[in-house]
Amino acid sequence: MKKYFTAALIAALTVGFISTGTLKAAANAVERGFVSVSTSANTELPPDIVEINIAVQTEDAKSLQKATDENKAISDKVYSELSAMINTQNGDYVKTTNFNAAPVYSYKNDKKNLIKYEVSNNVIVHTKNIKDAGKMIDKAISSGATNINDITFSISSYDKQCDELLSIAGKKAYSRAAILASSAGNTLAGIKSVNGSCSTNDVVRPQYRMLAKNASFAGASADAAVESASPIHGGVIKLFANLNASYFVK
């Protein structure tokens, strides 16, 4: 009986020692000091890619087929004209997207009345030939496009530029954290956590007033409308890198 009691006592002491050691290790882990910093870096770059979203809308009061056929003819012409102005070997492309065909109704006294059939299609041109963006828009309009939905500028070297800015922000973070640790009589002892991301500013979209052949230029030729079009400028894009880092101290 005494033998069993001794063995049980040793086991209890061993468990108590392990539990105490585990708690001390956990406590040390929780109590380990650290400093946290946030840094950023930025640069301004001229865009080298432009993407133009061009809309072709057609309608017919009686026939969806007629509206569709007319839209296809115009869209094909816009697509063909723009394709001749880009360099596919440079990554440029033209594509069509968001085709939609539907009747338009009015409602009066709970009665649905057909007004017309409406068809829309978008032609997207993606090109590095930014200097000719205005000419491409002019060509699309003279070919029958009805609206310019969007003009977006971007940077082809985005990932590379982001990596470089994150490296700069990371060095700033380490230097700043070392200063904070030193001011408290400590030194850095490894990374606790770090995360970073890149973003661009909200680029001011260029305003392009469509000079429709049958609107403001009634009586003028399509060529005159094209010659009067405003040029498109990409300006600059501001790229930001933001980094949050925590470092253990000793």
Sequence and secondary structure as in RCSB ss.txt:
>XXXX:A:sequence
MKKYFTAALIAALTVGFISTGTLKAAANAVERGFVSVSTSANTELPPDIVEINIAVQTEDAKSLQKATDENKAIS
DKVYSELSAMINTQNGDYVKTTNFNAAPVYSYKNDKKNLIKYEVSNNVIVHTKNIKDAGKMIDKAISSGATNIND
ITFSISSYDKQCDELLSIAGKKAYSRAAILASSAGNTLAGIKSVNGSCSTNDVVRPQYRMLAKNASFAGASADAA
VESASPIHGGVIKLFANLNASYFVK
>XXXX:A:secstr
 HHHHHHHHHHHHHHHHHHHHHHHHHHHHHH  EEEEEEEEEEEE   EEEEEEEEEEEESS HHHHHHHHHHHH
HHHHHHHHTTS GGGT EEEEEEEEEEEEEEEETTEEEEEEEEEEEEEEEEES GGGHHHHHHHHHHTT  EEEE
EEEE TTHHHHHHHHHHHHHHHHHHHHHHHHHHTT  EEEEEEEEEEEEE            TTTTTTTS HHHH
HHT        EEEEEEEEEEEEE 
